[in-house]
Amino acid sequence: MGAVVNLRDVRQRRAGREVLRLDALDLEAGERLAVLGPNGAGKTTLLRLLAAIDPPSDGAVLVDGVSTRTGGVALRRRVAYATQRPGLLHTSALHNVELPLAWRKLPRQRRRELATAALEHLGISHLAGRPAHALSGGEMQRVSLARALATEPSLLLLDEPAAGLDPESRSTFLADVEHALADRATTVVHVSHRAEEALRLADRVAVLVAGELRQLDTPSALTCRPNDATVARLVGYDNVLGASIDRDGAVRVAGHTVGLSSAELTGPATIAVWGAGVRLNAAGVGGLRRIVTRVTPGPGRWEVALDGPDQLRAYLSRRVTPPVPGERVVVTFDPDLAAVIATRAS
């Protein structure tokens, strides 16, 4: 059964500086929470609090109603923490997976059964006898994850588990993580600075910026309705720029209408637009006048860079003939691939 996690009025200070501020955060049993944020956002600090490695400077961190300050060994044994660097000993993969089970004083045969099952679940049973130093980066990460899963934790903490892997290895590893967790009720907290990883593995995503929670939402809501410009950039919007909204709801950029409207906001605003939502039109009325500066082939698309203070990027289908550098275009935005955001400090 997964753990229920509650944080209340948590403040964490380091060298006199506040590095994490969370007024409230609750996880249901079996929920999968991704924590997304740039380097230095407080992601690992949060994991260390959940793992009972560090006590909070203020506030309470509870796992199934037990404070991490007082839960002791019994609580820590219910939590598994796979760190960014696997930290394997120079022994066999199987021995590394067995280690936390030995610390729990499980009989040798039971340790072997659980460790072998964890390796098999991740498709790496063939590595059982191989020394850890002979493994590739991806294999080490899988052994580290098997070691965490073998303890059958109620709370699993993953700190950038695919860090350091090349794109192909990262994609394969994340697919293995999904498979390994598919039939488990474990509560999972996974931190990453990559939006595609956070969105892929989560029921909800918490966006941390400078130690503060900027947004907590489902992946769908987060990508459709980011709270501010910083969140929009973190979830991967290609274009984030200032705008204004007329009293009639028309959105303008640099005084030009751009095909967007808002029934709720007026005044200064921010718009976030996916590259695929940038429309390049022939010269006409309305829209932003821009000059194409670069056209490059991308994955299934043309990637077009446009001049101007906003440095717009457009992604066009490979089925269309792209513009050429130096060509003048009028830019508008697809409302289905854009978000209009109330301006706030970010």
HUFEN-V650124 format. One line per field, one symbol per residue. burial: 1 if it has 24 or more other C-alpha atoms within 12 Angstrom, else 0. Layout:
BEGIN
burial: ???
END
This chain:
BEGIN
burial: 0111111001110000001111001111111111111100111111111111111110111111011110000011111111111101100111111111100000000011011111111111101100010010111111111111111111111111111000000100110110011001011111111111111111111111111111111110011111111111111111111111100001111000111111000011111111111111100001111111001000000111111000011111000001100000111111101111111000
END
